[in-house]
């Protein structure tokens, strides 16, 4: 990855390199992985749903079958949990999620997301008495090609709940921002990000600036869309 010294807000769309078909993930490389509910339905409807998905992120991050992990946990036994991925950052919003992942094993991301998708869909469909797909097709992803983009994505994902106007990230239980600013190691491997800043306050300032820029861009794109109350007209564009 390229060096990144000037940590100013980055004007780059996190979806500009997204794909719907797998293209061979590379061990040691970083990826932005995301998906949303089919027909934009809420896939996290209450606290238990969020907690179940976070538990899946922790327990499905291994080639060991889920039943072996559950049995070992109940008996207090150790289990070989060589990870598929390293989780760098995450955010769960009511109808979609974002993950920043580093592939740690061959086919790790593909297997990890398969287990997550299958396991959570089974849980959700049983709980809410529904059938069929829960997510909108196969997960989408973009490969992180520069350090600049990696840092930007950490901010975009950590404060994604603010980008969408859901809640302040410092008080939102379902994103990794609180883990970052607390300095605690819970689910994320954050050193690749945090070590590039003077201190946690420096990183916090960086995330806030980039989240603000991302939200402004989101509002502008919405304004310019066909449903933006006609403001995408040629006359309006000329005034910009």
N, C-alpha and C positions, 0 to 999 in steps of 0.2 A: 504494500500500500504506500501511497505517497505521504510525505511528511505534511503535517498541518500545524502551522504555528499561530496564525491569526484566527482566533476563535470568535469570529463575528457571526451574526445571523447569516445562514446560508440560504440562498434563493435556489432551491432545488426541490422538485416534487418527489416524494418518496415512492411514487408509483410509476415514475417515468420508464423504468426498466422491467415492468412486471410481466409475468408469463402465466399462462393457465396450464401449460404442459411442462412436465419435468424436463430439464435439460442437463442432467448430470451434475449433481452437487459435488463440490471438491472439499476434501478433508482439510481443515485448517482455515477455510474461507468463511466469511460472514454473510448472512442473508437476512433480509426483512421478509417475514412470512406473515400473511394475513388472510382473513376470510370473514364473511358475514353470513347471517342467517338467510335461508332461502326466502325469496320475496321480501327480504329485509325484516323478517320477523325477529323479535327479541329471543335470543338464545340463552340469555341469563335473565331470569325473571324474579329471582329472589336470592337472598344471601347464600342459601345452600347450593344454588347452582354455581355461583362464582367460586365458592369454596371447593366444590367438586372438581371444577376445571383446574384450579390451581393444584389440587392434590394429584390430578392426573399428570400435570406437567412434571411433578416431582417423581411420581411412582412409575410412569410409563417411559421414563428416560433410560431404558435398559433393554437388552434383548431377552431378559428373563420374562417368562409368561406372567401375567398379572396375578394368577391364582397362586403361584409360587411366592411372589412378593407378599401377598396378603397373608399367606400361611406363615411365612417367616416373621412378619411383623407381629402377628398374634402370638407366636411362640417365643418372641424375643431372640430370634436367630439372625445371623448375618446372611446376606445374600450377595452374590456377585452382581454389582450394579455398575459395570463399566458403561459409561453414558454414551448415548447416541449423539448428543449435542451438549454444548454449553449454552445456557440461557443467559443472555446479556441484559435484556430488558423486556418488559411485557406490559400490556395494558388490555384489560377486558372491559369493553363497553357493552351496554345492553344488547345491541344487535350485531356486534362484530368484535374481533380481537386483533391485536398486533403482537408479534414476537420478533425479537432480534436474536438470532441464533448463530452459533459457530458450529459447523459440522465437526464432530469429534471421531466419527467412525464411518467407514464406507457405507453409503446409502442411509446414513444416520438420520438425516432430516426427513427423508421419505418414509422410513419406518416409524419414526417418532410421530409424525403427523398422521400416519395411518392409524396407529394405536390410539392417539388422542381423539381423532375424528370418530372412529368406530365406537370406542368406549363411551365417549360423552353422548353421542347420538343415541346409543342404546339406553343409557341412563335417562336422558331427556324424554325420549319417546315413551318409555315405560311410565315415568312420573306423570307426564301430561297426557297420556292415553292418545298418542298420535302414531302415525306410521310414515315411512318414507324418509327422504333425505332431509337433513336439518340444515346443512350448510349449502351455500350457493356454489355447487360444483367443487372441483378439486381446489385445494388451497392455492393462493397466488403467492408469488415471491419475486424479489429482486436481489440480485447479487451486489454486494457492497464492494465496489472497485477502488475506493479511495478512503483514506483515513478521514478526510473532510466529511464524506458522506456517512461514515460510521458514527462520528460524533453528532452530526445532525440528526441521524435516526435515533440515537439514544435520547436526545432531547424531544424529538417529535413523538416517540412512543411513550416516554416517561410522563409527558404532559398531554397525552392525546385526549384525555377526558376534558381538559381545558380547551383544546382546539375545537372540540365539539360542543362546548358549553355545558357539559354535564356536571362537573364539580371541580373544586380546587384540588390539584394533585396531592398537595400536602395532607389533605383530609380524606382522600379517596383510597379506599382499602384495596382496590382491585388493580392497582398498577405498581410498578417497582420503584416509583419515585421516593416513597418513604424509606424504602430499603437503602437507596442511594444516599440520601441526606442524613440518615441515621448512622451510617457507617457499619451497619450490621450485615453479616453474611447469612442470608436465609435461602433464597432460591437462585439468585443471580451471581454470575462471575463478572464482577464489575471493574476489576483492576485495569483492563485494557482501556477503559474510559476514564476512570477517576485519576489514574496516575498521570494523565496529561494536563491536569489542572493543579493550580497552586494549593487549593484546599476545597472543601465541600461547598463553601460559600461561592467560590469562583465558578464551580460547576453549576450551582443553582442559578446564578446570574445568567450563565450561558443558556441553560434550558429555558428560562423565562423569556429571554430575548428571541430565541428561535421559535418557541411556541407562539409568541405574539405574532411573529412574521408569518408563521404557517396559518394562523387563524385569519389574519388579514387577507392572505392569498385565497383562503377558502371562501371568505365573504365576497371577495372580488369575483371569483369564478362563479359563485352563485348569482351574483348580480348580473353577470354577463351571459348567463345561460338563457335558453329560450323561454324558461319559466320565470325569468327575472323581471316580471312586470313590464316587459317591452323595452327595458333599458339596454338591451343588446342591439338596439336598432343602429343603423348606419350613422344616423345623426348623433346619437349618444356616443358612439365610438369615436367620432370625429372630435367631440369635445374633450376627450380624455388626453 
